[in-house]
Amino acid sequence: VLSLILANLFTGVYSFFFSGSYKYCSPGSVNNEYCREMLQYSVPLIPNGVMWWLVNALNRPIMETYVGLHGIGLFAVANKFPGIIAMIFTIFVSSWQISVLEASFYNKIFRGVLLILLVLLVIVTFISKWLVSFFTSSDYLDAWIYIPVLTLGIFFSCVSGLAGGTFSAVRESRYFF
């Protein structure tokens, strides 16, 4: 945790000074109204960020305790295939958040994206045994059993990403928690 904090701190300070951003900052130019608005938006995001960090950081130690290193290996292999779809979807969501304000456009794209996502995840689920046997060694063949559950999790994660774009666009961050 300390290394992440220090890395981000040094990167931010380095970028601030070597980009010349300091030229545009002065203590007298602080607008209290904008600061209050940014705090109202950003403070509810803190528990959301902490929760995501906890989920991502604690799943492996908990799994090691209950299922051992072999179980972690199976999880890592099984999570790769739905993870690829989630990564592609994250790229889409980044551009989606810009266009989310048009209601008719939003509904049409939302339905289309959910359909495509559902079809992709069903395909990955049905060919999961073949995917695992083709891309991994026989030691990890049992990983295909866990892919359907992980794809379901990816589906809900992607749906929340789509809905989260709406909350970002209208600046309602309290729903993220």
C-alpha positions in Angstrom: 0.0 0.0 0.0 2.8 2.4 0.9 4.6 1.7 -2.5 1.3 2.5 -4.4 0.9 5.7 -2.4 4.5 6.8 -2.9 4.5 5.9 -6.6 1.3 7.9 -7.3 2.6 10.8 -5.2 5.9 11.0 -7.0 4.3 10.6 -10.3 1.8 13.4 -9.6 4.5 15.8 -8.3 6.8 15.0 -11.2 4.0 15.6 -13.7 2.9 18.8 -12.0 6.3 20.4 -12.1 7.7 19.1 -15.4 4.5 19.8 -17.3 4.5 23.4 -16.2 1.1 23.1 -14.5 2.3 25.1 -11.5 2.1 28.2 -13.7 -1.7 28.0 -13.6 -2.1 27.6 -9.9 -2.3 30.4 -7.3 -3.8 30.4 -3.9 -6.0 33.4 -4.7 -7.7 31.7 -7.6 -9.4 28.9 -5.6 -13.1 29.0 -6.1 -14.9 27.8 -2.9 -18.1 27.0 -4.8 -16.3 24.6 -7.2 -14.3 23.0 -4.3 -17.6 22.3 -2.5 -19.1 20.9 -5.7 -16.1 18.6 -6.3 -16.1 17.4 -2.7 -19.9 16.6 -2.9 -19.2 14.5 -5.9 -15.9 12.9 -4.9 -16.5 12.0 -1.2 -19.1 9.3 -1.9 -16.6 7.7 -4.3 -14.1 7.0 -1.5 -16.0 4.1 0.1 -16.7 2.7 -3.5 -13.0 2.8 -4.2 -12.1 1.2 -0.9 -14.6 -1.6 -1.4 -13.3 -2.4 -4.9 -9.8 -2.4 -3.5 -10.8 -4.7 -0.7 -12.6 -7.2 -3.0 -9.6 -7.3 -5.4 -7.0 -7.4 -2.7 -8.5 -9.9 -0.3 -9.9 -12.6 -2.6 -6.6 -14.4 -3.1 -5.6 -14.6 0.6 -9.0 -15.8 1.5 -8.9 -18.4 -1.3 -5.4 -19.5 -0.3 -6.8 -20.2 3.2 -9.8 -22.2 2.1 -8.8 -23.8 -1.2 -5.0 -23.7 -1.3 -2.6 -22.7 -4.1 -4.0 -25.1 -6.6 -7.4 -23.4 -6.2 -5.8 -20.0 -6.8 -4.2 -21.3 -9.9 -7.6 -22.6 -11.2 -9.2 -19.3 -10.3 -6.5 -17.3 -12.2 -6.9 -19.5 -15.3 -10.7 -19.4 -15.2 -10.8 -15.7 -14.6 -8.6 -14.9 -17.7 -11.3 -15.6 -20.3 -14.1 -13.5 -18.8 -11.5 -10.9 -17.9 -10.7 -10.4 -21.5 -14.3 -9.5 -22.2 -14.3 -7.2 -19.2 -11.2 -5.4 -20.4 -12.7 -4.8 -23.8 -15.9 -3.6 -22.2 -13.9 -1.2 -20.0 -12.6 0.5 -23.1 -16.2 0.8 -24.4 -17.5 2.2 -21.1 -14.8 5.0 -21.2 -16.3 6.3 -24.5 -19.8 5.5 -23.4 -19.7 8.0 -20.5 -19.2 10.8 -23.0 -22.4 10.1 -25.0 -24.7 8.9 -22.2 -26.8 12.1 -21.9 -29.0 11.5 -25.0 -32.0 9.3 -23.7 -33.0 7.7 -27.0 -29.4 7.0 -27.9 -28.7 5.7 -24.4 -31.6 3.2 -24.5 -30.8 1.8 -27.9 -27.1 1.4 -27.2 -27.7 0.0 -23.7 -29.9 -2.8 -25.1 -27.5 -3.5 -28.0 -24.5 -3.7 -25.7 -26.2 -5.9 -23.2 -27.3 -8.3 -26.0 -23.8 -8.4 -27.5 -22.3 -8.9 -24.0 -24.7 -11.6 -23.1 -24.1 -13.5 -26.4 -20.3 -13.2 -25.9 -20.5 -14.5 -22.3 -22.8 -17.4 -23.3 -20.3 -18.3 -26.1 -17.4 -18.2 -23.6 -19.4 -20.3 -21.2 -20.2 -23.0 -23.8 -16.7 -23.2 -25.2 -15.0 -22.9 -21.8 -13.8 -26.5 -21.6 -12.2 -26.2 -25.1 -10.7 -22.8 -24.2 -9.0 -24.1 -21.1 -7.8 -27.3 -22.7 -6.4 -25.3 -25.7 -4.7 -22.5 -23.8 -3.4 -24.2 -20.7 -1.8 -27.4 -19.5 -3.8 -30.4 -18.3 -3.0 -29.3 -14.7 -5.6 -26.6 -15.1 -8.3 -28.4 -17.0 -10.7 -28.2 -14.0 -10.7 -24.4 -14.4 -13.5 -24.5 -17.0 -16.0 -25.4 -14.3 -15.6 -22.0 -12.7 -15.9 -19.9 -15.9 -19.8 -19.8 -16.0 -19.9 -18.3 -12.5 -17.1 -15.8 -13.3 -18.8 -14.8 -16.6 -22.0 -14.1 -14.6 -20.0 -11.8 -12.3 -18.5 -10.1 -15.3 -21.9 -9.5 -16.7 -23.1 -7.8 -13.6 -19.9 -5.8 -13.4 -20.4 -4.6 -17.0 -24.0 -3.7 -16.4 -23.0 -1.7 -13.4 -20.4 0.0 -15.5 -23.0 1.0 -18.0 -25.3 2.3 -15.3 -22.4 4.0 -13.6 -21.9 6.1 -16.8 -25.3 7.6 -16.3 -24.5 8.5 -12.7 -21.2 10.1 -13.8 -22.9 12.1 -16.5 -25.5 13.6 -14.1 -22.9 13.9 -11.3 -24.8 11.7 -8.8 -21.9 9.8 -7.2 -23.9 8.8 -4.1 -25.3 5.9 -6.1 -21.9 4.4 -6.8 -21.6 3.2 -3.2 
